[in-house]
Amino acid sequence: MLNQEHVRRRFDRAADQFDDADFVHATTRHGLLARLEPLLTDAKVVVDLGSATGSANPLLRKRFKGARIICVDFARRMLERARQKKSWLSNAAFVQARAEALPFANESIDVIFSNLLLPWINNPATVFSEVARVLRKGGVFAFATLGPDSFREIRHAWRQLDNNPHVSAFPDMHDLGDSLVGAGLRDPVLDVDRLCIDYRNADRLSADLEACGARNALSSRSKALTGRHRYAAMLESLADPAAGGSITLDLELVYGHCWGAGPKMDPLNYRIDARRIPLRRN
């Protein structure tokens, strides 16, 4: 489980440098938009859920012309950076909120775009339930996240040193699909891609992880300081001496989209349209 307060503080601290380490987010952002291209939808309100510094804003405005774009993030400093990028021509709004408790009315959103938010959520099903609530019937929810094979090199390197948790466990594509359907969303379509990243040295890797806020925020992590020497030992085991100390990380990228189905019925209640009850005639 992630300590959400630690996650929020780290993203606030990372906001000023976030765009410098935006490579993975940019890759999944463009991959997600490419998958949305064939979909036909008349969107008037689009939510960028987990917007970070708002880099998707101009691309969403281009894809959904005339739509109001609402950037939602739980890190205030991220939203401040997004607001600084705002063009006076853009029809954008900025909302600080948790993805598990969205401040929108039922069936009020046409498209929800979520790029790499889910890796920072303890239970994606809670987000999917909120998405199902606010998404109009026939609206689109599109997301990119990380699969369970991501960062396996770092996970393996730490296991050589201790048994403490250092890397989050990411759900696989099939579990995500089941959660989407369970939340009341319909016809999920998911696919997997791979991204291989080469870092020329350990310093470059550490700088990128720090800049994008991707440090260990697990509640179960060791409360003692990791220590400079143990962290250096982990990086050393990652490095390839034959390649001059370069480090290669493999990410499993999961893309998905599905549709809103309208309000989910309470299984303990059954509703009948009174207009369909025939009148009894004597």
Buried (B, 14 or more C-beta within 10 A) or exposed (E): EBBBEBBBBBBBBBBBBBBEBBEBBEBBBBBBBEBBEEEEBEBBBBBBBBBBBBBBBBBBBEBBEEBBBBBBBBBBBBBBBBBEBBEEEBEBBBBBBBBBEBEBEEBBBBBBBBBBBBBBBBEBBBBBBBBBBBBBEBBBBBBBBBBBBBBBBBBEBBBEBEEBBBBBEBBBBEEBBEBBBEBBBBEBEBEEBEBEBEBEBBEEBBBBBBBBBBBBBBEEBEEEEBEEEEBEBBBEBBBEEEEEBBBEBEBBBBBBBBBBBBEEEEEEEEEEEEEEEEEEEE
